[in-house]
Amino acid sequence: IQSVGSSCVSMALHLHPTSVFIGAAFGATVTAIMWWRRCGTHKSGIPRGTPRQAAPVNTQGVLTAGNTAVIIGSGSGIGRAAALRCVSLGMNVLLADIDVEDAESVRTECLAAGARDCSVVVQRCDCRLEADVQAAKDTAYATFGAVHLLMNNAAIQTNNRCSPYEHPDRWRRILDTNLWGVYLGGLAFVQPMIDQGEAAVVVNTGSKQGITMPPGDTAYNVSKAAVKVLTEALQHKLRSENCMVNAFLLVPGCVNTMIRTRGDKWIEGADFKPERAKDEREYNGVKDREYAAKMWKERGAWEPERVIDELFNAISVGSPFYVICQDYETTRAMDDGRIQWAADDVLFRRAPLSRWSDDFKEEYQRVSKHFV
């Protein structure tokens, strides 16, 4: 950078004195531009690093025929889609779920898709219980000898019915499932996966709500924010250990799954009306997967299979760690803009969750028009 500016000044010294000033000014401008391009600077004047993605990690051979996937939370949605994709690749699958009937249904689909009977095993697993998760690990290793892909995918939510200072029972169940369950998955599986000495991957399912924090379902947001922190720390430790296991954070957008219906059933209890269910299996009383997918697509929701496309592509190439999925109404630029806005609440000392604040709502609407 200095040589560019100096060269411009040296050339100017052989010219008219006015040219000397012009040359010096030009050299300083070039230097400033190159420095800005190298370091990057926010409009606030705060320097930033280069916007570059991390180098790929070694995941070669993870998604290979004969290898084994353990999917905790596999009876529907993203977990079901992952199981069917693994089967299509010739992998063994352990379907771990608290709902054995759902897991058995997915197993039937896997067999219909061509899986061998001995290659797909169902294990009842309440991810909140260490004994259950350890039992799933024991079954996986006893049956298949190794685990190459672990997905900690189980989660629940209340559909915006869990505030910051109410419903301690709901808070505990959400944190026990969405956070403690992910921790227990790592506790049971990560060290044995390291000891295998083979390339292996741990996937923890987060959420955009754990990054942008829309108000309403605070306990869910807290749990998914914590999953993000836990998974970042896990990957940092794994790379520090120089082992062959790597972690990825899966961050879905709006996806057509069972989580909303299950949340309604949990909170509403006997008042739940089945004809109002809107999920991957039915929509307003119409029990048809294709119809439900069509209706959810009109609302902007991706199919779970699209999420698995993004995840398995990231695993195949070893990057990115943050597998942030779009949907049918949200672009990459919109996601990036919303994430940056949320981070800038801290940077600018704005009101928390300013995107939904009366003081900043109009500004956000104006700025977000450029998230294209």
N, C-alpha and C positions, 0 to 999 in steps of 0.2 A: 504493500500500500504506500509506504513512504517513498519508494523508488519512483512510483508513478507521479506523485506530486512533485518530487524533486526534479524529474526530467522535464516536466512542464515549465518549472521555474527557470531551469538552465537554458532552455530554448528561448525563453523570453528575455534573458539577459543580453542576448545579441541583437535585440531590437530596440525600438524607441522606448524611452522611459514609460510612456503610457502603456506600451505593450507589456512592460515588466509587471505593472499592476494587474493588467488583464490576465497575463499568464499565471501569476501567483493565485489570483482569485479562481481561475479555472482549475489549477492544480488542487487547490483546497477543496473545491466542489467535487472533483473526481474522487479525491481521498474520502470525503464524507459519504459519497454515494457508495463506494466500495465497502466502507466500514459498515454502513447500514445494511447492505446486502449480505455481508458476512455474518453480522451479529443479529440482525433483525431488531427492530425497535417498535414497540407499541406506540400508538398515537399519544399515550400518556407520557412518553419519553423513557419508559422503563425498558432496558435491554432484554431481548429474548434470544434463546438459542435458535439454531438452524432448524427449520421445520422438516425434520427427516425421520423416517421410520427406523426402528431398531433392526439390526441385521437378523436374518432368520436363524432360529435355533434348529438343532438337529432333531427332526422328527421322522427321519427316513425309516420307512418300514412299519410304522405304527399301525396304519390302516391297511393291514395285509391279511390275506386269507390265512386262516389258522391261528391268528392272534385272538386275544380275548378282550371284550369290553364288558365292564360292569356299569350298569346305568341305574342309579338310585333315583327313583321318581320316573319310572319307565312305563307306567300303565296308560298314559295318554299324552297328548300334546307333543312337545319337543322331545321328550324321552322316548315316546313311541316311535316318532320319526327317526330318531337316532338308531334305535334298535333295528328297524327295517332297513336302514341304510347299511348298518354293519353286516347284517345278514346278506345283503346283496353283494357285499365285498368278500363273502366267504368267512367272516369272522364268527367266533363263538360269542355268545351273549348271555350274561347273567342279568335277568330282569328282577330288580329289587324294588318292591313297592309295598306300601302299607295296605293297599287294596289288592289282594291276591286275585280276585275275580278279574279285575282290569288287566293285571299282569298276565294271567292265563289267556285272556283274549288276545293280547299282543303276541304271545307265544304261538297261538293258533295262526295268526296272520304271518308270523315268521316262517312257520312250517309250510303254509300255503305258498309262500314266496320262494320255497326251495331249500330252506334250511334243513339239515339233518336233525333227527329227533334228539340225538344226544348233544347237539351243539347249542341248544337254547334251554336254559334252566330258569325256573321261577323260584324266588326266595322272598318270603314275607319279611319286610324290613320297615320298622318304624324308625326313621332316621334320627329321631330325638333320643333314642335309647342306644347307649354305647354297646350293650350286649348284642342288640340286633345288627348293628353295623359290623361289629366284629364277626358275628356269625356269617354275614354275607361275604366277608373277606375269606373266612375259613372255607366256605363252600366253593368260592371261586377258585382258590388255590388247590383244594382237594380234587375238584372236578377237572380243571383245565391246566393247572400247573403254573400259571403266570397270569398277570393282568397287564395289558398294554394301554388300555384306555379306561379311565375312571371318569364318570360324569356324575357330579353332585348336583342334581337337578330338581329335587323335591322342593316345593314351595306352596304357601297358602297366602291369601290376602282377604281383606274384609270389604273390598270395593268401596273405599272412602268412608269407612265407619270405624275409624280408630284414631282418635285425636291425641295430642301430646300429653294430656293429663286425665284421660278416662280409660275405662275398660282394661284394668290390669290383667285380667284373664286372657283377653285377646292379645295383648302385648306379649305375654309369656309364651303363648302358643306359637305366635308368629316368629319370635326370636328363637325359640327352641327348634322350630322346623327349618326356617330359612337360613339361620346363622349357625346355631349349634349343630344342626345336621350336617352342614358343609364342613365344619371343623372336625366332627367325628369321622366323616369320610376320609379326610386327610390323615387323621390320627391312626385309623385302621390300615389304610392302604399305602401311604406314601413310602414309608420305610421299606416294606416288602418289595415295592416296585423299584426302589433304588437298588436294593440288594440283588435284583434280577440281573443287573448289568446290561440291560437292553433298552433301546429307545422306548419311552413310554410317555403318556400325556395325562395330566389331570385337568379336567374342564369343570369350572365352577360357574353356575348360571347366576348372573347378576341381573340388572335391569337398568334401563335409562332413568327410572325413577330414583335409583340410588345415586345418580349423578346430578340431575336437574331438580330433583326434590319437589314435584308438584304437590301443593297442600291437599290434605284429605286423608290419605292412608299413611299416617306418620310412621306407625310401627313397621309397615312394609318398606317404606323408604329407608328407615334406619337399618333394617336388616340387610337390604341390598347394598347400601353404602358400606356396611361392615363387610359384606362378602367381597366387595371391590378391594378394600384395604387388606383383608386376609389373603386374597389371591395375589395381590401385588407383593406382599411380604413372602408368600410361598415361593413365587417365581424368583424373587431376589435370593432367598436361601438356597434354592435348588441350583441356581447358577453359581453361587458362592461355593457350594459343595462340589462343583465340577462333576456332577453325576449325569446320567443319561435320561433323567426325567425332567419334563418341562410342564409348566402350567399355562393355561389360557383362561381369560375371563370372557365368557359369552354374555353379550349385552343385547338381548332382543328388544325390538320395538313393540308395536301392537301386533299380537299374534293370536290366531284363532286356536284356543286351547280350552281346557276344562276349568281353569282356575277361577273364572268369574262365577260360574254356576256353583262350584263347590263352596266358594265364599258366601254366596247367597244362602245356600242350604245350611251352612254352619251358623250364620248370624240369624237368619229368619226362622230356623227350626220348623215347627209345625205350620207356620204361616207361609212357608215357601210354596209358590205356585209353579208346578212343573211346566205348565204351558207357557210360562214366561222365560224358560231356560234359553239361553243364547250361548252356544258353545260349539265345539268341533263336531259333535254328534247330532245335534238338533238345533232348530232355531224357531222359537215361538210355536212350539208344538209339532213342527214338521221334523220327524226323525229321519234325516237323510244327510249323510256327510257332504255330498256334493252341493246340495242346496244350502247347507249351513256355511260351507266354504264360500259359495257365491255371495251370500248375504254379508258375510264378514269382509269379503274383499271389497264390496261396495262401501263399507265403513272404513276401509283403509288397512285392514289387517292382513298381514302375510300368512300364508300357510306355514305350518311347522317345518315342512320339507324345505322351504326357502331358507329358513334359519340354519338348517343342517347343511344346506349347500354352502353357506358362508363359513360355517364352523369347520367343516371337513376340508374346504379349500385352504383355510388358514393352517390347519394341522398338516395338510399335505406339503405345503411350502415352508412351514415353520414360522409363519408371520401373517398378521400382527398378533401381539399378545391380546390387545383389546379388540375383540371381534364384535364391533358395533354394527348392528343390523338396521337397515332401513325398513320401511314398509311401503304400502301403496300410496301413502300421502306425505311421507317424510323423506326428503332427500339427504344425501350426505352433507350438503352445505347447511341445511336446516339443523341437522344434529350438531354439527360443529358450532354453528352460531349460538344455539341454545346452551351448549356446554360452556362456551366461552362467556356467555352472558352470566351464567350461574357462577363461574369462577370470578368474574369481575365484580360481583357483589362484595366479595371479600377484598379484592384489590382496591376498589374505589370507595370502600366503606359505605356502600349503599345500604338501604333497608334489606333485611334478609328476605329471600324469595321475592325480590323486587319486581320480577316479571309479573307477579300477581298483585302488586301493591298499587294503590290508587295514585301514589306520588310518581310512579315510574311507568305505569301502564301505557300511557300514550307514547312515551319515548321508546319503550320496547316495541310497540306496534310499528313505529316509524323505522326503527333500526332493523327489525326482523323482515321487513320487505326486501332487504338486500340479502337475506339468507336463501339464495337460489343456486 
